[in-house]
Amino acid sequence: MMSIYRFSFPVLLSVLIVACSSTPEQPEWLMGSDSSYPDSRYLIASGEGSSQSVADNRALANLSKIFQVSVSDSSMDFSQSTVSSQVGNGASQRQVQNDQKVSRFVNTQAQQMLQGAKIAERWQSAQGGPLYSLAVLEKGPAIQRFTQSINSADRDTLSAVNYAQNEAPSAVAALAALEQARQKQVQRMNDNNNLRVLTGSGISTDYDADELTAIIRQSLAKMTMRSSAQDDVNLVMLQSAMADVGVNQAVDGNYNIDMQLEQGASENRQGWLWQRGNLVLSLSDGNTNVATKRWPYKISAQTEAMLVQRLNEKLTNDLPGNIYQLLTPVK
């Protein structure tokens, strides 16, 4: 009987040792770095969750935060002008007053989507404990992707600027090409920032977004435009917005911008009046329509008078950006 216990004890001890040794050790990457993924070649991030999918998603999200560079595109700042209507000697006269206020009509958030990232490892401290995931991105392929994107944007920009300056059949066609180039450079700026994250340096460009903005503003200032609308109130708002954009207004202008409102009937819903409609802007060169754009709107108020006020406020805020889109019809 004793011999049985003498035999069983070593076996039991070995089982316990094996059991203890099978407990996973905490991986290096939970401390923020890992010799298996050297900084010279990889970016890593970990995530914790109550389930494997949650941990995976958090790890990828933490990795993507490194690249989430928000680019605020507020480069087209217009001096705020007010066009007022006065009646004197039986005639209606309009005066333009430049208040030099900033009107920011564009504010885009450009965030680089992470490509090439993967979940490389997973770990759990104990049965029922939190789950951890490691997201890994190899720098080499990412650097190549960003570099290719930047070089492509620069080629497209140079081509667009050359077209605008030498080949465009009209001022509007030139503006459209320049705006397309500007948008390319906004995204390129984001790619270049991400490249700096990976390499510590970026790539210079011949035309950045600010330089293209200056060229666009100069081109707008050279244009002369007439205006028309369905009534005097809308005409005043249109002329004010045109002044904000920076175009010269003249009765013999080369182009004409026409503003029309397609307004639906107001509907009463639980004490609130709702109205839908479309703002329609048309650009013409003589008898030739160059571009027409529509922007739907929806407003609400508790009285008809307030409904009209809300619509006027919305048009005042949106019109400069709408006019700019009309004049730069990027496809």
SEKOLRO-969543 format. One line per field, with one value per residue: x, y negated, z negated of N, C-alpha, C in turn; residue in one letter. Coordinates in steps of 0.05 Angstrom, whole numbers, plus 5000, padded with zeros to 4 digits. Last residue first. Layout:
BEGIN
npx	(X; ...)
npy	(Y; ...)
npz	(Z; ...)
capx	(X; ...)
capy	(Y; ...)
capz	(Z; ...)
cpx	(X; ...)
cpy	(Y; ...)
cpz	(Z; ...)
aa	(a; ...)
***
This chain:
BEGIN
npx	(4671; 4666; 4652; 4656; 4610; 4580; 4611; 4604; 4550; 4550; 4580; 4544; 4493; 4487; 4471; 4427; 4394; 4382; 4356; 4311; 4287; 4275; 4238; 4196; 4183; 4165; 4117; 4089; 4114; 4149; 4189; 4239; 4264; 4306; 4330; 4375; 4404; 4426; 4456; 4481; 4523; 4516; 4474; 4479; 4470; 4520; 4528; 4503; 4485; 4436; 4411; 4359; 4340; 4279; 4242; 4195; 4174; 4130; 4109; 4082; 4038; 4040; 4054; 4034; 4075; 4079; 4093; 4160; 4196; 4251; 4280; 4336; 4383; 4435; 4490; 4524; 4585; 4607; 4569; 4544; 4536; 4577; 4618; 4671; 4674; 4677; 4642; 4615; 4589; 4552; 4522; 4498; 4468; 4431; 4404; 4380; 4348; 4310; 4285; 4265; 4257; 4284; 4344; 4411; 4472; 4537; 4607; 4674; 4736; 4779; 4770; 4778; 4834; 4849; 4829; 4861; 4911; 4902; 4893; 4943; 4970; 4944; 4956; 5016; 5054; 5100; 5119; 5159; 5143; 5167; 5193; 5185; 5159; 5107; 5090; 5097; 5053; 5013; 5023; 5012; 4957; 4940; 4956; 4924; 4875; 4889; 4903; 4854; 4829; 4860; 4846; 4793; 4801; 4824; 4782; 4744; 4771; 4771; 4716; 4708; 4736; 4747; 4780; 4846; 4901; 4932; 4915; 4888; 4929; 4965; 4934; 4928; 4981; 4994; 4956; 4972; 5022; 5006; 4977; 5019; 5051; 5015; 5008; 5061; 5067; 5029; 5049; 5100; 5087; 5061; 5103; 5136; 5109; 5056; 5018; 4977; 4944; 4930; 4883; 4856; 4804; 4800; 4781; 4764; 4826; 4874; 4892; 4898; 4913; 4935; 4966; 4953; 4907; 4932; 4932; 4924; 4902; 4859; 4842; 4852; 4805; 4786; 4733; 4721; 4691; 4677; 4666; 4673; 4684; 4703; 4693; 4693; 4649; 4631; 4570; 4536; 4469; 4420; 4357; 4298; 4267; 4243; 4283; 4302; 4312; 4361; 4388; 4455; 4498; 4559; 4611; 4667; 4717; 4725; 4771; 4788; 4809; 4795; 4795; 4829; 4843; 4863; 4891; 4897; 4940; 4934; 4886; 4894; 4905; 4856; 4827; 4852; 4837; 4782; 4773; 4794; 4759; 4711; 4722; 4729; 4702; 4716; 4782; 4835; 4890; 4951; 4992; 5050; 5087; 5152; 5207; 5229; 5208; 5198; 5168; 5192; 5197; 5148; 5110; 5069; 5059; 5038; 5080; 5100; 5048; 5048; 5045; 4994; 5004; 5035; 5060; 5019; 5015; 5066; 5063; 5022; 5046; 5088; 5059; 5036; 5083; 5103; 5058; 5054; 5094; 5080; 5030; 5047; 5076; 5038; 5017)
npy	(3652; 3586; 3527; 3474; 3445; 3476; 3473; 3418; 3418; 3448; 3415; 3370; 3395; 3409; 3364; 3346; 3390; 3390; 3342; 3351; 3392; 3365; 3327; 3361; 3381; 3337; 3329; 3376; 3409; 3447; 3484; 3513; 3537; 3565; 3566; 3586; 3552; 3557; 3523; 3515; 3482; 3454; 3438; 3383; 3331; 3310; 3360; 3376; 3416; 3422; 3454; 3467; 3499; 3531; 3555; 3560; 3542; 3544; 3519; 3552; 3576; 3627; 3600; 3570; 3552; 3507; 3528; 3518; 3479; 3467; 3407; 3384; 3342; 3337; 3303; 3292; 3264; 3215; 3156; 3106; 3094; 3132; 3153; 3199; 3247; 3264; 3287; 3241; 3225; 3267; 3255; 3207; 3225; 3259; 3223; 3191; 3229; 3241; 3191; 3184; 3248; 3285; 3258; 3247; 3214; 3215; 3210; 3221; 3245; 3235; 3261; 3314; 3314; 3304; 3351; 3390; 3376; 3387; 3442; 3460; 3449; 3483; 3534; 3528; 3543; 3574; 3605; 3653; 3704; 3714; 3754; 3798; 3843; 3846; 3794; 3776; 3800; 3769; 3722; 3739; 3749; 3696; 3672; 3699; 3676; 3625; 3635; 3646; 3597; 3568; 3592; 3576; 3522; 3519; 3537; 3497; 3453; 3467; 3465; 3411; 3387; 3435; 3474; 3486; 3483; 3455; 3457; 3506; 3542; 3534; 3552; 3606; 3625; 3617; 3653; 3703; 3705; 3703; 3750; 3787; 3778; 3795; 3849; 3868; 3858; 3892; 3942; 3943; 3943; 3993; 4029; 4015; 4024; 4066; 4064; 4101; 4109; 4157; 4163; 4196; 4205; 4216; 4283; 4335; 4359; 4307; 4271; 4281; 4255; 4256; 4224; 4194; 4167; 4116; 4066; 4050; 3984; 3937; 3877; 3813; 3763; 3699; 3661; 3595; 3543; 3484; 3433; 3383; 3317; 3264; 3195; 3144; 3117; 3077; 3063; 3040; 3021; 3006; 2972; 2958; 2894; 2851; 2827; 2891; 2946; 2997; 3057; 3082; 3132; 3142; 3190; 3218; 3248; 3318; 3368; 3427; 3462; 3500; 3560; 3594; 3659; 3702; 3762; 3818; 3851; 3869; 3893; 3945; 3971; 3969; 4000; 4050; 4058; 4059; 4105; 4144; 4139; 4153; 4206; 4231; 4193; 4153; 4126; 4084; 4077; 4047; 4035; 4018; 4015; 4039; 4029; 4004; 4027; 4099; 4146; 4175; 4141; 4093; 4046; 4041; 4081; 4119; 4142; 4185; 4223; 4261; 4332; 4380; 4440; 4484; 4490; 4514; 4563; 4584; 4588; 4625; 4669; 4678; 4693; 4741; 4771; 4771; 4800; 4853; 4882; 4880; 4903; 4956; 4970; 4976; 5024)
npz	(6213; 6192; 6207; 6180; 6176; 6141; 6095; 6084; 6073; 6025; 5991; 5989; 5970; 5916; 5886; 5915; 5912; 5857; 5851; 5883; 5854; 5807; 5826; 5842; 5791; 5765; 5793; 5780; 5720; 5704; 5752; 5794; 5858; 5904; 5972; 6025; 6076; 6144; 6199; 6263; 6310; 6358; 6410; 6452; 6463; 6420; 6381; 6317; 6264; 6214; 6156; 6114; 6057; 6044; 5986; 5932; 5868; 5813; 5752; 5695; 5673; 5699; 5757; 5816; 5870; 5926; 5993; 6019; 6064; 6095; 6110; 6147; 6175; 6222; 6243; 6304; 6331; 6342; 6326; 6326; 6273; 6228; 6177; 6168; 6116; 6063; 6028; 6009; 6055; 6057; 6012; 6029; 6071; 6044; 6012; 6052; 6076; 6037; 6038; 6090; 6125; 6154; 6184; 6209; 6226; 6259; 6249; 6266; 6239; 6209; 6161; 6175; 6180; 6127; 6104; 6129; 6108; 6054; 6056; 6071; 6024; 5988; 6009; 6049; 6102; 6097; 6034; 5997; 5952; 5883; 5829; 5797; 5815; 5794; 5788; 5840; 5864; 5842; 5868; 5920; 5918; 5909; 5956; 5992; 5982; 6001; 6054; 6076; 6070; 6107; 6155; 6157; 6161; 6212; 6244; 6234; 6256; 6310; 6320; 6312; 6353; 6407; 6427; 6404; 6414; 6376; 6324; 6319; 6336; 6294; 6251; 6265; 6264; 6210; 6187; 6205; 6180; 6126; 6121; 6130; 6085; 6045; 6057; 6051; 5996; 5973; 5990; 5966; 5913; 5911; 5921; 5873; 5823; 5807; 5750; 5705; 5644; 5597; 5543; 5486; 5438; 5367; 5345; 5352; 5336; 5346; 5386; 5455; 5520; 5588; 5645; 5691; 5732; 5777; 5829; 5880; 5867; 5838; 5868; 5845; 5848; 5851; 5844; 5867; 5876; 5910; 5900; 5857; 5860; 5821; 5840; 5865; 5882; 5933; 5961; 6015; 6027; 6075; 6080; 6113; 6116; 6092; 6063; 6037; 5999; 5997; 5975; 5968; 5960; 5929; 5928; 5900; 5938; 5932; 5935; 5949; 5912; 5876; 5863; 5818; 5813; 5763; 5766; 5743; 5734; 5683; 5683; 5701; 5654; 5629; 5664; 5658; 5604; 5608; 5638; 5603; 5559; 5584; 5598; 5548; 5493; 5460; 5476; 5499; 5544; 5568; 5624; 5664; 5723; 5744; 5752; 5710; 5665; 5671; 5647; 5609; 5567; 5558; 5519; 5482; 5447; 5478; 5505; 5474; 5441; 5383; 5392; 5379; 5346; 5349; 5300; 5270; 5296; 5286; 5231; 5224; 5247; 5212; 5166; 5183; 5189; 5137; 5112; 5130; 5106; 5053; 5055; 5066; 5022; 4983; 5000)
capx	(4655; 4683; 4637; 4678; 4632; 4570; 4608; 4631; 4560; 4535; 4590; 4572; 4497; 4496; 4494; 4450; 4404; 4396; 4381; 4330; 4296; 4293; 4263; 4209; 4191; 4190; 4137; 4097; 4097; 4122; 4184; 4215; 4264; 4283; 4330; 4349; 4409; 4404; 4458; 4457; 4519; 4542; 4475; 4488; 4447; 4502; 4546; 4500; 4506; 4444; 4429; 4369; 4353; 4305; 4245; 4216; 4174; 4153; 4107; 4106; 4044; 4040; 4057; 4032; 4057; 4086; 4074; 4135; 4185; 4229; 4272; 4307; 4375; 4407; 4481; 4501; 4568; 4609; 4586; 4552; 4512; 4574; 4591; 4663; 4672; 4699; 4659; 4631; 4610; 4571; 4538; 4515; 4489; 4449; 4419; 4399; 4369; 4330; 4296; 4286; 4247; 4255; 4330; 4382; 4455; 4510; 4582; 4652; 4710; 4780; 4770; 4751; 4817; 4857; 4818; 4832; 4906; 4909; 4872; 4921; 4978; 4943; 4928; 5000; 5030; 5102; 5102; 5151; 5151; 5147; 5194; 5196; 5187; 5122; 5088; 5115; 5080; 5015; 5024; 5039; 4976; 4935; 4967; 4953; 4879; 4879; 4924; 4875; 4819; 4861; 4873; 4799; 4788; 4840; 4807; 4738; 4765; 4796; 4730; 4695; 4744; 4733; 4765; 4818; 4884; 4940; 4930; 4875; 4904; 4973; 4943; 4904; 4965; 5009; 4955; 4946; 5020; 5023; 4964; 4996; 5062; 5025; 4985; 5047; 5085; 5027; 5022; 5098; 5102; 5046; 5081; 5145; 5114; 5083; 5020; 5004; 4942; 4951; 4891; 4873; 4818; 4798; 4794; 4744; 4800; 4864; 4908; 4879; 4922; 4914; 4966; 4976; 4910; 4920; 4934; 4946; 4903; 4882; 4833; 4863; 4817; 4799; 4751; 4721; 4705; 4685; 4644; 4685; 4662; 4711; 4689; 4718; 4654; 4649; 4588; 4552; 4496; 4433; 4386; 4311; 4282; 4226; 4274; 4305; 4293; 4350; 4370; 4430; 4485; 4530; 4600; 4638; 4710; 4716; 4758; 4773; 4827; 4782; 4798; 4808; 4851; 4841; 4899; 4873; 4937; 4960; 4887; 4885; 4926; 4879; 4820; 4853; 4865; 4795; 4765; 4805; 4788; 4714; 4717; 4751; 4700; 4703; 4753; 4824; 4863; 4935; 4974; 5033; 5071; 5124; 5191; 5239; 5196; 5215; 5158; 5185; 5221; 5154; 5130; 5072; 5074; 5019; 5066; 5113; 5065; 5039; 5058; 5008; 4992; 5017; 5076; 5029; 4992; 5057; 5084; 5019; 5021; 5094; 5075; 5019; 5066; 5118; 5066; 5034; 5094; 5106; 5032; 5029; 5090; 5056; 5000)
capy	(3676; 3610; 3552; 3494; 3434; 3471; 3499; 3429; 3404; 3458; 3441; 3368; 3385; 3429; 3380; 3328; 3382; 3413; 3347; 3329; 3397; 3388; 3319; 3344; 3399; 3348; 3308; 3372; 3390; 3448; 3461; 3515; 3519; 3571; 3556; 3588; 3560; 3556; 3540; 3512; 3502; 3466; 3448; 3411; 3349; 3301; 3343; 3374; 3399; 3428; 3434; 3472; 3475; 3532; 3542; 3570; 3535; 3555; 3517; 3541; 3549; 3624; 3626; 3568; 3572; 3514; 3516; 3533; 3482; 3486; 3425; 3390; 3356; 3335; 3323; 3286; 3286; 3236; 3178; 3118; 3098; 3110; 3152; 3171; 3240; 3248; 3305; 3258; 3208; 3264; 3279; 3207; 3206; 3270; 3245; 3179; 3216; 3261; 3201; 3167; 3224; 3284; 3274; 3245; 3231; 3204; 3225; 3201; 3250; 3226; 3231; 3304; 3319; 3285; 3324; 3389; 3375; 3360; 3424; 3462; 3435; 3454; 3525; 3539; 3528; 3549; 3603; 3626; 3698; 3715; 3732; 3774; 3839; 3870; 3812; 3766; 3809; 3798; 3723; 3730; 3771; 3717; 3662; 3703; 3704; 3628; 3627; 3667; 3620; 3561; 3594; 3605; 3532; 3510; 3552; 3525; 3454; 3463; 3491; 3430; 3382; 3413; 3458; 3484; 3498; 3455; 3434; 3482; 3540; 3529; 3524; 3589; 3627; 3603; 3624; 3693; 3706; 3681; 3725; 3786; 3773; 3767; 3831; 3869; 3845; 3863; 3933; 3945; 3921; 3969; 4027; 4014; 3997; 4065; 4053; 4096; 4101; 4140; 4168; 4176; 4214; 4199; 4257; 4315; 4367; 4330; 4276; 4280; 4266; 4252; 4241; 4213; 4177; 4143; 4074; 4068; 4007; 3955; 3904; 3835; 3783; 3720; 3678; 3624; 3553; 3512; 3449; 3409; 3337; 3289; 3218; 3159; 3117; 3099; 3056; 3062; 3013; 3027; 2972; 2976; 2916; 2869; 2814; 2861; 2933; 2972; 3044; 3072; 3117; 3139; 3165; 3217; 3224; 3295; 3349; 3407; 3444; 3474; 3546; 3574; 3636; 3687; 3734; 3802; 3839; 3858; 3866; 3925; 3968; 3955; 3972; 4037; 4057; 4037; 4079; 4140; 4134; 4127; 4187; 4229; 4214; 4176; 4128; 4102; 4071; 4068; 4024; 4037; 4000; 4042; 4043; 3997; 4002; 4075; 4126; 4189; 4146; 4121; 4052; 4020; 4058; 4106; 4121; 4159; 4217; 4236; 4309; 4362; 4413; 4479; 4480; 4487; 4546; 4580; 4571; 4598; 4659; 4670; 4669; 4718; 4766; 4758; 4773; 4833; 4879; 4870; 4874; 4942; 4967; 4953; 5000)
capz	(6218; 6192; 6210; 6183; 6193; 6168; 6108; 6090; 6096; 6049; 5999; 5999; 5997; 5935; 5877; 5909; 5938; 5869; 5836; 5890; 5882; 5806; 5814; 5862; 5813; 5756; 5793; 5807; 5734; 5693; 5733; 5777; 5835; 5888; 5945; 6010; 6049; 6125; 6175; 6246; 6289; 6352; 6383; 6448; 6464; 6441; 6397; 6346; 6275; 6241; 6167; 6141; 6067; 6056; 6012; 5949; 5897; 5827; 5781; 5709; 5665; 5670; 5744; 5787; 5858; 5898; 5974; 6015; 6037; 6100; 6088; 6146; 6151; 6217; 6224; 6287; 6322; 6362; 6319; 6351; 6290; 6247; 6187; 6174; 6144; 6074; 6043; 5991; 6045; 6079; 6012; 6005; 6076; 6065; 5999; 6032; 6092; 6045; 6013; 6080; 6111; 6158; 6165; 6212; 6208; 6254; 6249; 6262; 6253; 6236; 6161; 6169; 6203; 6148; 6096; 6133; 6137; 6062; 6047; 6090; 6049; 5984; 6009; 6027; 6096; 6111; 6058; 6004; 5979; 5905; 5848; 5785; 5823; 5799; 5765; 5820; 5872; 5834; 5839; 5914; 5924; 5889; 5931; 5993; 5975; 5974; 6035; 6077; 6055; 6079; 6146; 6156; 6137; 6189; 6244; 6228; 6227; 6296; 6324; 6294; 6325; 6393; 6446; 6397; 6433; 6405; 6332; 6312; 6351; 6322; 6252; 6262; 6289; 6231; 6182; 6213; 6209; 6137; 6117; 6148; 6112; 6046; 6057; 6077; 6015; 5969; 5998; 5996; 5924; 5906; 5940; 5901; 5833; 5817; 5777; 5716; 5672; 5607; 5571; 5498; 5463; 5392; 5342; 5345; 5344; 5332; 5362; 5432; 5494; 5568; 5622; 5692; 5704; 5771; 5800; 5875; 5885; 5834; 5860; 5860; 5831; 5868; 5827; 5871; 5852; 5912; 5912; 5863; 5865; 5833; 5822; 5860; 5853; 5926; 5939; 6006; 6019; 6059; 6084; 6094; 6128; 6108; 6087; 6037; 6018; 5987; 5995; 5957; 5981; 5925; 5938; 5898; 5922; 5947; 5916; 5964; 5926; 5874; 5889; 5819; 5828; 5773; 5767; 5746; 5761; 5690; 5672; 5721; 5674; 5616; 5661; 5684; 5612; 5592; 5648; 5630; 5555; 5572; 5619; 5566; 5513; 5447; 5478; 5478; 5536; 5556; 5604; 5650; 5704; 5738; 5773; 5736; 5674; 5667; 5666; 5633; 5583; 5559; 5538; 5502; 5436; 5460; 5518; 5474; 5464; 5395; 5382; 5398; 5343; 5372; 5323; 5264; 5294; 5314; 5243; 5214; 5259; 5240; 5166; 5176; 5212; 5158; 5105; 5139; 5135; 5061; 5049; 5085; 5048; 4982; 5000)
cpx	(4663; 4665; 4655; 4666; 4655; 4592; 4598; 4629; 4587; 4545; 4576; 4584; 4526; 4504; 4505; 4475; 4429; 4408; 4397; 4357; 4316; 4304; 4283; 4237; 4206; 4201; 4165; 4119; 4107; 4103; 4156; 4214; 4238; 4284; 4304; 4352; 4383; 4413; 4434; 4460; 4494; 4539; 4501; 4488; 4454; 4476; 4531; 4520; 4503; 4465; 4437; 4386; 4366; 4315; 4273; 4218; 4199; 4151; 4133; 4100; 4069; 4050; 4060; 4033; 4058; 4066; 4083; 4118; 4160; 4217; 4248; 4303; 4345; 4399; 4452; 4495; 4545; 4590; 4585; 4572; 4519; 4550; 4588; 4635; 4663; 4697; 4682; 4651; 4628; 4595; 4559; 4533; 4509; 4473; 4439; 4416; 4390; 4353; 4317; 4300; 4270; 4243; 4300; 4369; 4426; 4495; 4558; 4626; 4690; 4754; 4770; 4749; 4788; 4839; 4825; 4820; 4876; 4904; 4877; 4897; 4956; 4950; 4926; 4973; 5015; 5077; 5105; 5134; 5141; 5160; 5174; 5199; 5200; 5152; 5105; 5114; 5101; 5043; 5028; 5043; 5005; 4954; 4963; 4966; 4909; 4883; 4915; 4896; 4839; 4851; 4875; 4827; 4793; 4828; 4824; 4763; 4759; 4792; 4757; 4709; 4732; 4743; 4750; 4803; 4854; 4919; 4934; 4888; 4890; 4948; 4951; 4912; 4941; 4993; 4970; 4944; 4994; 5022; 4980; 4982; 5039; 5035; 4994; 5024; 5072; 5044; 5020; 5070; 5100; 5060; 5065; 5122; 5120; 5088; 5050; 5002; 4970; 4947; 4913; 4881; 4833; 4814; 4791; 4755; 4779; 4836; 4900; 4894; 4900; 4924; 4942; 4976; 4931; 4924; 4921; 4949; 4927; 4880; 4857; 4854; 4827; 4814; 4761; 4740; 4703; 4698; 4652; 4663; 4675; 4687; 4697; 4714; 4679; 4657; 4605; 4571; 4510; 4461; 4399; 4341; 4295; 4240; 4259; 4297; 4296; 4332; 4359; 4414; 4458; 4519; 4570; 4628; 4679; 4711; 4751; 4758; 4813; 4798; 4783; 4812; 4828; 4851; 4876; 4880; 4913; 4958; 4914; 4887; 4919; 4902; 4843; 4847; 4869; 4825; 4779; 4799; 4801; 4743; 4720; 4747; 4723; 4699; 4743; 4794; 4852; 4908; 4958; 5015; 5053; 5113; 5161; 5222; 5206; 5203; 5173; 5175; 5215; 5178; 5136; 5093; 5079; 5032; 5045; 5096; 5077; 5058; 5048; 5021; 5007; 5003; 5059; 5044; 5000; 5034; 5076; 5039; 5017; 5069; 5082; 5034; 5048; 5101; 5082; 5043; 5076; 5108; 5059; 5031; 5073; 5070; 5017)
cpy	(3698; 3635; 3577; 3522; 3454; 3462; 3495; 3456; 3414; 3444; 3453; 3395; 3382; 3418; 3398; 3343; 3364; 3405; 3370; 3333; 3376; 3394; 3341; 3335; 3384; 3368; 3319; 3350; 3386; 3428; 3464; 3491; 3523; 3553; 3565; 3576; 3562; 3566; 3535; 3532; 3495; 3488; 3463; 3418; 3378; 3318; 3334; 3355; 3400; 3407; 3442; 3449; 3483; 3504; 3545; 3555; 3548; 3548; 3526; 3541; 3537; 3597; 3621; 3596; 3569; 3534; 3525; 3519; 3499; 3493; 3441; 3409; 3359; 3352; 3317; 3309; 3276; 3259; 3200; 3141; 3110; 3116; 3127; 3171; 3211; 3241; 3289; 3276; 3224; 3246; 3278; 3231; 3205; 3251; 3256; 3200; 3203; 3250; 3222; 3177; 3209; 3260; 3269; 3264; 3226; 3223; 3207; 3215; 3227; 3229; 3220; 3274; 3310; 3289; 3303; 3362; 3373; 3356; 3396; 3445; 3437; 3439; 3495; 3526; 3541; 3531; 3576; 3626; 3670; 3708; 3736; 3750; 3816; 3866; 3836; 3783; 3800; 3809; 3751; 3730; 3764; 3741; 3683; 3694; 3711; 3657; 3628; 3660; 3642; 3584; 3588; 3609; 3562; 3521; 3545; 3542; 3482; 3465; 3490; 3457; 3402; 3410; 3435; 3466; 3494; 3466; 3432; 3457; 3513; 3525; 3517; 3560; 3608; 3603; 3608; 3662; 3695; 3681; 3702; 3760; 3771; 3760; 3802; 3850; 3845; 3848; 3903; 3935; 3920; 3944; 4001; 4011; 3996; 4038; 4053; 4084; 4092; 4135; 4148; 4184; 4190; 4211; 4241; 4287; 4347; 4336; 4301; 4288; 4262; 4265; 4235; 4233; 4199; 4149; 4102; 4077; 4024; 3979; 3922; 3862; 3807; 3739; 3701; 3637; 3584; 3521; 3478; 3427; 3363; 3307; 3243; 3180; 3133; 3097; 3080; 3052; 3038; 3017; 2993; 2977; 2933; 2892; 2833; 2850; 2903; 2960; 3019; 3058; 3108; 3122; 3165; 3190; 3222; 3272; 3325; 3389; 3423; 3453; 3520; 3557; 3617; 3662; 3718; 3773; 3821; 3842; 3853; 3896; 3946; 3951; 3957; 4007; 4043; 4035; 4056; 4112; 4129; 4119; 4158; 4208; 4210; 4199; 4153; 4102; 4092; 4058; 4048; 4022; 4020; 4019; 4043; 4009; 3994; 4050; 4100; 4170; 4161; 4126; 4082; 4026; 4036; 4081; 4107; 4137; 4189; 4228; 4284; 4338; 4393; 4452; 4474; 4474; 4517; 4560; 4564; 4578; 4630; 4659; 4659; 4692; 4742; 4752; 4758; 4804; 4856; 4865; 4863; 4912; 4952; 4948; 4975)
cpz	(6198; 6195; 6214; 6185; 6197; 6186; 6137; 6104; 6104; 6074; 6023; 6008; 6006; 5962; 5899; 5902; 5934; 5896; 5849; 5876; 5890; 5834; 5814; 5851; 5835; 5777; 5785; 5809; 5763; 5705; 5723; 5759; 5819; 5863; 5931; 5983; 6034; 6097; 6157; 6223; 6273; 6331; 6378; 6418; 6459; 6440; 6421; 6357; 6305; 6250; 6195; 6150; 6094; 6062; 6023; 5975; 5910; 5857; 5793; 5739; 5678; 5661; 5714; 5774; 5828; 5887; 5945; 5994; 6037; 6072; 6097; 6122; 6150; 6193; 6218; 6269; 6306; 6356; 6341; 6347; 6317; 6265; 6205; 6187; 6147; 6103; 6056; 6005; 6025; 6070; 6035; 6005; 6053; 6069; 6019; 6019; 6073; 6061; 6020; 6055; 6100; 6144; 6168; 6192; 6214; 6235; 6245; 6267; 6247; 6251; 6189; 6171; 6199; 6173; 6117; 6126; 6143; 6092; 6056; 6082; 6070; 6009; 6005; 6027; 6073; 6105; 6071; 6030; 5986; 5932; 5870; 5803; 5809; 5803; 5769; 5795; 5851; 5841; 5829; 5883; 5915; 5893; 5909; 5967; 5974; 5965; 6006; 6056; 6054; 6061; 6116; 6146; 6135; 6163; 6219; 6226; 6218; 6266; 6310; 6296; 6306; 6365; 6433; 6416; 6427; 6424; 6362; 6323; 6345; 6340; 6280; 6264; 6288; 6258; 6203; 6209; 6218; 6168; 6129; 6146; 6133; 6074; 6059; 6079; 6043; 5990; 5995; 6005; 5954; 5917; 5936; 5921; 5863; 5831; 5784; 5744; 5681; 5636; 5579; 5526; 5475; 5415; 5368; 5342; 5334; 5342; 5348; 5407; 5473; 5542; 5604; 5669; 5705; 5741; 5796; 5846; 5878; 5853; 5860; 5850; 5848; 5850; 5844; 5852; 5854; 5886; 5915; 5874; 5873; 5836; 5836; 5838; 5845; 5897; 5931; 5985; 6008; 6052; 6065; 6100; 6107; 6120; 6105; 6064; 6015; 6008; 5982; 5979; 5970; 5947; 5934; 5907; 5923; 5928; 5932; 5945; 5942; 5890; 5887; 5844; 5831; 5788; 5779; 5744; 5764; 5716; 5678; 5710; 5694; 5636; 5648; 5682; 5638; 5599; 5634; 5640; 5582; 5569; 5609; 5588; 5533; 5467; 5464; 5481; 5517; 5548; 5594; 5631; 5691; 5721; 5769; 5759; 5702; 5679; 5661; 5655; 5609; 5577; 5537; 5523; 5457; 5447; 5500; 5484; 5461; 5417; 5397; 5384; 5360; 5369; 5347; 5288; 5289; 5314; 5272; 5226; 5250; 5254; 5194; 5177; 5207; 5183; 5126; 5133; 5144; 5091; 5057; 5080; 5069; 5008; 5000)
aa	(k; v; p; t; l; l; q; y; i; n; g; p; l; d; n; t; l; k; e; n; l; r; q; v; l; m; a; e; t; q; a; s; i; k; y; p; w; r; k; t; a; v; n; t; n; g; d; s; l; s; l; v; l; n; g; r; q; w; l; w; g; q; r; n; e; s; a; g; q; e; l; q; m; d; i; n; y; n; g; d; v; a; q; n; v; g; v; d; a; m; a; s; q; l; m; v; l; n; v; d; d; q; a; s; s; r; m; t; m; k; a; l; s; q; r; i; i; a; t; l; e; d; a; d; y; d; t; s; i; g; s; g; t; l; v; r; l; n; n; n; d; n; m; r; q; v; q; k; q; r; a; q; e; l; a; a; l; a; a; v; a; s; p; a; e; n; q; a; y; n; v; a; s; l; t; d; r; d; a; s; n; i; s; q; t; f; r; q; i; a; p; g; k; e; l; v; a; l; s; y; l; p; g; g; q; a; s; q; w; r; e; a; i; k; a; g; q; l; m; q; q; a; q; t; n; v; f; r; s; v; k; q; d; n; q; v; q; r; q; s; a; g; n; g; v; q; s; s; v; t; s; q; s; f; d; m; s; s; d; s; v; s; v; q; f; i; k; s; l; n; a; l; a; r; n; d; a; v; s; q; s; s; g; e; g; s; a; i; l; y; r; s; d; p; y; s; s; d; s; g; m; l; w; e; p; q; e; p; t; s; s; c; a; v; i; l; v; s; l; l; v; p; f; s; f; r; y; i; s; m; m)
***
